[in-house]
């Protein structure tokens, strides 16, 4: 196996992921750049995982409305980050992995021409009915060019991310901009082993941190314009509370009050519970995201 970021072939096994893919997957970490990656899933496993997946797997339905507002808060934060660093007026904006069109609709209200790609049939239908945005299923067949391409929590789902990034780069106009956001992966000394495995037990095939994400983007010949961290405003040292809120699972008895207070604040004013910052001071917290703007 070769690392998608640095091309190295030195890695250590971290553990085994259960109950995500059709077959259990070993997860490894590159010894050179720190990238986490799993055994390659088959095309059948990928199809089975994503074909019928839509919206979320929230276990606590009482929290579903707050979760929806969390999505809006994150989308608005993404839009503002891009708008503050790029001239977006009258631009042709594309989102790959557009889900239900929420982020594209924010750009649309700003006066942008919006386009998008989404594999899931139900999500495309929702985007059309809710926002009157037509999404296509397969960007790999596209020959269109865009001023701005948004890639939010998508690239980590591909088993060949380097090839995918080059394809997306080719979809940019000259001097076009690419926005990438992914979850921030912890180093092994930044959290407990149980929390690390909980974090890695997702459908993500690769898991980045800020350093190796920037290397990954630069390797594709793109120029870094700006980057930052983002997260929900929650206690950094309470791993279980953060996991409960981000996963939508019920908290234990010690976290019920904090969980309920966060949900209430989210319902009242979601903008106030989302924070951006330039440096995380090497302190990882569950749910932290990294975002990078680059251009061609």
N, C-alpha and C positions, 0 to 999 in steps of 0.2 A: 504493500500500500504506500502511496506517495501523498504527502501533504499538499492540499490544494493551495496553501498560501506560500510556503517557502520551498516546496519541492523536496523536502527532506524525507528520509525513510527510517528515521529513528523515532520510536514512539513507545509508550508504556500503556498497558491495559489498566483502565480505571475500575471497571465493573461490568455488570450485565444489566441491560434494560429489559424489563418484562412488561407484558400486557399493553404494548403500544403497537408493535408491528405483528404481522401474522406469525413470525418466528422471533424468538428472543435475539437481541443484538448485543454484541460486545462493543463497549465504547473505549476509545483510546485517546491519548493526548500526545501531540507532537512534542518531542523533547526539545526541539529548536525554537519554535514560535509559540507554543502553548495552545494551538488549536485543538479543540475536542472534535472527534468524528467517530461515527459508528460504522460497523460493517455495512457494506453496500446492500441496500434493500433491492429486491427484484422489482421489475416493472409492475408485476401483478400486485405486490404488496403496496406499492405506491398508489395504484389505481384503487384498490380496496379501501385504503385509508382516506382518500380525498374525495372520491366520487360522490358519496352521499353525505359528506360532512358539510354542515351549514350552521351559521351563527356560532353557538358556543356550547360547551358541555357543562354549564353551570348546574351545580347540584342543589344549591340553595336558591329556590325560585323567588324568595322574598328579596334576594339581593339582585335579581335580574335587572330591575329598572335602574338601580345604581350602577350596575356594570355597563349598561347602555350609555349612561352619562359619562362613565370613565372612558369609553371609546370615543365619545365626542370630544372630551377634554384633550385626549391624546391627539386626535386628528387636528383640532384647532391649534394645538401647540406645534405640531409638525408644519402646518400651513404658515404660522407666524415665523417659525425659524427660517423657512424658505423665503418668505416675503422680505424678511429683514436682511437677507444676504443676496437676493437675486431680484432683478426687475421682472416681476411677473405679469405686468399689465399687458393684456392682449396677447399673451403667449399661448402656444400650443402645448398643453400639459397632458401627459399620459401617465396612468398608474398601472403597473403590472402587479397582478394579484389584488385587484381593486375591491374584492369582497362585495359589499352591498352598495358601493358608490358613495359612502359617507364623505370621505376625504375629497373626492372629485367634486362633490356638490359644493363644498366650501370654496374650492377654486372657481367653480362655475359662477357662484354668487359674486366673486371678485371680478368677473368679466373675462375669465380665461376660456379658451376653447378646450374642452376636456374630452379625452378619449381613454379607454381602458380595456384591460384584458382580465378575465376571470374564468377559471376552469369550471367552477360549480354552476350547474344549470339553474338551481333555485336562487342563488345569489344574483345571477345576471337578471333573472326575472324580477327580483325585488328591486334592483337598481332602476330598472325600466319603469316599474309601477310607482316607486316612491319618489324618484328624482328625475325621471324621464331621461336617463342616461343609458345609452346603448353600449353594452360591453361585448367584446368579442371573446371567443374561448381560447385562442391560441396565438400568442405573440410571436412564437418561433416562425410563423409563416408570414409575418408582417414585413413589408418593405417601406412602411411609412417612416417619416423622420419627425422628431419632436424637439421643442425648445427645452422642455423640462420633463424628466422621467422620474416618477416616484416609485420607490421600491421599499415598502415598509413591511418588515417581518415576512420576507419572501425568500431571499437568496439562501437562507439557511436550510430551506426545504429541498434544495436541489442536490442530486448526487454528483453532478458535474458543475459546480458553481463557477469555476474559472471559464468554462466554455460559455455558460449562460451570460456571465458578465461581459464577455467580448461581443456576444450577440446584441446585448442591450446597448453597449457602447456604440455599435454600428447603427442603432436606431436614433442616436442623437444627431441633431443638426450640427454643423461646425460651430464650435464654442457653446454647444448645448450643455445643460447641467443635469447631473444625476444625484438624486437624494437616496441614500441608503440608511435604513434604520433596522437594527437587530437587537435582540436581548444581549446584555453584557454578561459574559461568562466569568465565574469566579476562578481564581487560582485555588489550588488545593489547600493553601494555608489561609484562605480568606473566609472559610465557612466550615462547618462540620461536614464529615463525610456523608452522613445521612442527608443533609441538605444539598450537598453537591449532586448526589445520585437522584434526589427528587427533582432538582433543576434539570438534570440531563435526561430524565425519563419523559421525553416528549417526542414528537414526530420530527424534530430537527435532526438533519443528517450531519451538519457541521455546526459548531458553536464558537462564535468569535469573542474576542475582547477588543478594546480600542486599538491596541498596538497592532495586532495581526489583521484587523479589519482594514486599517490604513495601508498596511503592506499589501494586502490583497487587492485593494483598489489601485494603488500605484503600479502594481505588477501588470495591470491591464492597460497601462499607459494613460491613466487619468490623473489630473492635477487636483490636489486637495485644496479646497477653498475655505471650509470651516467645519468644525466638529464640536459636539458637546455631549453631555450625559443628560438623561431625563429620567424622572421617576415620580411615583406618587408620594405625597408628603406623609410618610409613616415613620414610626420609630425604626431606626436603622438596626438596632440590636435585638429586635423582636422578630426573629426569622419566621416563627410559626404564624404570627399574625399577618405578616406580609404575604406568606404563602396562601393562607386562607382567603385573603382579600383578592389576590391576583388570580387564584384558581376558582374563586366563587364557592369554596367549600365551607362547611360549618366550623366555627372556631371551638376550641376547648373552653371550659368554664372560666379559665383565668383571663381569656381574651374577649369574652362576650361584650363587655361594656365598651372596650376600645373599638371592637368590630362594629358595633351598632352606632357608635358616635361617628366613625368614618363614613358609614353608609348614609347616615343622616346628613352630614356635611356635603357629601357628594350629590345628594338629591337637591339640596338647597342651592349650592354654588360650586359646581364641579371645577371651575377654573382655579379655585383657591387651593385645591388639593393636589395640583400637579406642579412640579418644579423642574427647572432646567439649571444646569450648572456646568462650568467649564472643566472642573477638576474634581474627581471623587476622592482625592487624597489617599488613594490606594485602599479605600474601605468599600468593599462590595456589599450591596444589599439586594435581596431577592426582588425581582421585578424591575431592576435597573436596565435602561436601554441606552444604546449608543447610536448616534446619528452623525452622518458625514455627508457634506456636499462636495462634489467634485465636478470638474468640467473637462470637456474634450480638448 
